[in-house]
Amino acid sequence: MHITKHYVHAFRNLGEIHLDPSPFLNIFIGDNGQGKTNLLESIALGLSLKPIHSFKQNADLIRHGDEQAFVRIHLSDPPSSPPVVSLHISSKGKSAKLNDKSIRDASAIASVAPLVVFVPDDLQIVLGSSSLRRRFLDQVTANLYPSYIKLYREYDRALLGRNQLLKSSTLDLAQLDAFTSVVVDRGTCLVDMRLRAMHLWLPFFREALQTISGDTLRCELTYQGSFGATTKTDAIPSLQELREQFTVRLKETTREERLRKSTLCGPHLDDLCIILHDLMARQSASRGQARTIVLALKMAHLQTVHAHREVAPILLLDDVVGELDEANAARLLETIRELKAQTFLTTTHLTVLPKAWQSYPFRELRAGTIPLS
């Protein structure tokens, strides 16, 4: 699977760009502020309906002076009827189509074209808050099980309704029970899918970490649930066990929920625990160790999706390869080459890249456009 054509108009600071990308490595160079990250944002938005970074409003996605923006992505498979994703953005909202059929969430696209993103902020997966680790875990799970996206939307809507009821001055218990039933049902399925996803990619992570670190880092990953104990993925509870744990925990927190006016357990509060040498990595890891762990996580993400779905994800690398030493950069390049993963890479200068990457063709971005060579 790869992008065969990519069209962008008035997205962020980008003007009009027509790309016929290479099925392997696509390098874009340019000074800061020229649109490199925005080009990757447009790909991420087209394939996941979400940009890489958060924006306050849709108007922030449209070039200053324009009223709307467009993104269109042509994909390679199946050859008999290659998919086309079209996205229209205005200040009022976004509308997406897959082969001229309107879509409401990204599950239809994710089932066709899985996406892996690696940006400098990903260092915070190890060192930052639990929300960043949940986001990473959600990305991996959605790439393995595209139905996860729709399921999470349903959970999120029910959770919002439940929290609104908990905030109201008069609590409607019948309505609360109705929302609770959906929260438990969808939330249980989400946790089950996360655990199964972890079970699949943990062996790839351990192998990647051993290769990258030379077996100098001893790192374990566990799922820290807000209901039930810490879970190792070699002993995944059944759906029924998870449902019972979730239900019991909600009953236990009923009084505190009403005081705090919020749902106090569920997958929206769970964490991916990264344990380095028997200590929490977010407290003990150096930046170098965190970078190594994140690289292993990303390589395992690529390999797991390829092994489980027999398709290579499309990879976006935003100004991160220059941060890797020659050996790790070479390992990443070899992984990409082995999987035949189409890759879009940005950097300020070609010389910033490790030598192994410098021999590939590149395009220059300047003031939101790609000048004709």
JOKACOR-V163303 format. One line per field, one symbol per residue. phi: phi as a letter, one per 30 degrees, with the letter a starting at -180 (. if undefined). Layout:
# JOKACOR-V163303
phi: ???
This chain:
# JOKACOR-V163303
phi: .adcbbcbbhchcddcbcbcdddccbcbclddicjdddddedddddcbibddcdbdbdedcceejccabbbbbccdcdedbddbcbbcbbddlcbbbchicdbcbddddddcbdbbcbbeddededccddddddddddddddddbededdddeddddddddddddddddcddddddddddddeddddddddeddddddedcdddddddddddciicccbbcbccddbideccddbdddedddddddddddddcedddddchadcakddbdbcdccchibdddccddddddddddddddddeeddddddchbdddccbchcdddcdedddddddddddddhddbcbcadbddddeedcddddbbccbhibcedd
